[in-house]
Amino acid sequence: MDQALLDHLLADYRQLLAKVDAHIATVAQSCADQLACRPGCASCCRHLTVTSVEAFALARVLQDMPADQAAKLREGAAVAADSEICPLLVGGLCRLYAARPLICRTHGLPLLVEDEAGRRVDFCPQNFTGVESLPAALVLDLERLNILLALINRQFLAGLEAAGVKIPERLPLAAALSLQLL
């Protein structure tokens, strides 16, 4: 696949990542003493599925890595395909941290969620211990984020289809890491 076309198709996703990263930075700055999430904390890092736009974004990053490093990540993903632990974890650290999917970026942060009990703010139980409430500006609306990601993914899939590429809407992370773009 042409790199320029792929980068064009990934532009909206990258803009969403930038906005989420800005929000994360605000939370981290405002609540640094309340966040237990640190390098090496990987209890929430599981082998999961990602949207196709996230899969291609990860594959694009692998494409730009030195070949030996990318090969090691792909090999690790191939043997970890049935594991519950994320194939990107090595020594408790994510090898593609800067390119991690949205679910990984937001995990543990204060999220507005809706379930059978109604709307509530959820976060990692190790974070915000003893805090009775959080400012609304620090809470990310998970439903809104998921809708935006779904729309971006749908647009991405339409762009791929126009280029003659068919791919599932979601892929296991290991499959995403094995995508070959060239």
N, C-alpha and C positions, 0 to 999 in steps of 0.2 A: 504494500500500500504506500502511496506517495506520502512522504513525511509532511509536506506542506498542507495537503488535504487533511491529514489526521490532526495536525496542530490546529487547523481551522475548526474542525469538528469538535475538538476538545476545549475551545475557547470559553464557552459558557460554563462548562464544568470548572475550569480553572478560576473563573471569576467567582463562582460560588465558593470554592475553596478559600479564596482570598478573603471573602466576607466572613466565613466561618472562622478562619484563622485570626482575623481581627477581633472577633467576639471572644475567642479563646484567650487572646492576649489581654483583653479587658478583664476577664474573669480572673486570670492568673495574677494580674497586677493588683486587682482589688481584694483578692482573697488568698494571697500567697500562703499565709499562715494556716489556712483551712484546707489546703489541697494536699492530700497524701500521695497523689499520682506523681511519680518521679521516674527517671530512667531506672530500669530494673524491676519496676512494679509491672508485672505482666499477668496478673491473675485473671484479667478480663480478656486477654488476647487469645481468641479461639479461631479455629479454621472455620470460616464462614463463606457465604456467597456474597458477591459484589455485583453491581449493575455492570452492564457492558461498557458504559463510558468509563467507569472506574477501572475495569479490567484493562481497557486499552490505554488508559493513562499510566497504569502500572507497567504495562508492556513497553510503553514509550520510554519510560525512565530506564527500564532494563536495557533497552536498545542503545541508550546513550552511555551506559556503564562500560567499563573495561570488560572485554569478552570473558575473561576468566572469572571475574566476580559475578557477572550475570549467569554464567554457566553453573556456578556453585549454588546460587539461589534457585535456579530452575531444577537442579538435581535434588536439592533439599525439598523443594515443593513436590517433586515427583514421588519421593518416598514418604512424604507426610500427608499425602492425599486423603488417607483414611483416618488420620490422627485428629484428635480434638484440639491440639495445640497449633497455633498459627505457624505456617511454614516459614514465615519471615523472621521468627524469633530465633536468635542465636545468643546464648548466654543471657537470656532475659531482655535483650534489646532488639528492637525492630530494625532490620537492615534496610528498610525503605521508609523510614519514619517520615521524612519530608513528603513522601508521595502516598502516605497511608490513606485508605478510603475514609469517607465521612463518618461511618459508624465508629471507626477507631479514633478519629479526631474528637468526637463528642462524648465518647464513653466516659462515664464518671462525673461529667459536668452537670450542672442543674438543667434539667430538661422538663418542659411542660409536656406531660403525657396524658392520654385519656384512655381509661379502661372501664371495666364494668362498675367500678366504684366512683367513676367521674373523673374530673380533671384534677391533676395533682402535680407537684414538682417532685421529680425523682433524681437521684444522683447516687454515686458510689457511697456505700455506708461508711467507708473510711474517710470520706471527705465531709466537711462541714459538720463535724461532730460538735454537739452542744449548741448549734445555731438554730434558733427558732424560726427565723424567716430570712429570706434573701431579697434584695432589691429586684424588682421585676426586670430591670435592664440586664441583669446577669443570667436570666433564664431564657433558654433557647426553646422555641416552640418546635417540638419534634415533628408534629404533623405537617406544619408548614414546610419545614426542611425536607421531609420525605416527599411532599408534593413537588417541590422545586426540583429535587433530584430526579423524580420520575418523569417530569416534563423534559428536563435536559436529556435524560436517557432516551426518551422517545424521539426527540429531535436528532440525537446522535445516531440512533438506529436507522432513522429515515435517511440521514446522510450516507451512512454505510451502504444501505440498500441501493441508493442512487448510484453508488460507486461499484455496485455488483458484489457487495460483501454481505453475507447473511450470518448472523450470530445470535445466540439466545439472549433473552432480556437480562438474565442473570447467569453468572458462572461461579463455580467454586474458586476460591482464591488460588488454589494450586493450578487450576486450568487457566486462570488469568495470567499467571506467571509463565505458563508455557506457550502463550501466544507468540507467534513469529510474525512480525510486521513486514519484513522484506522478503 
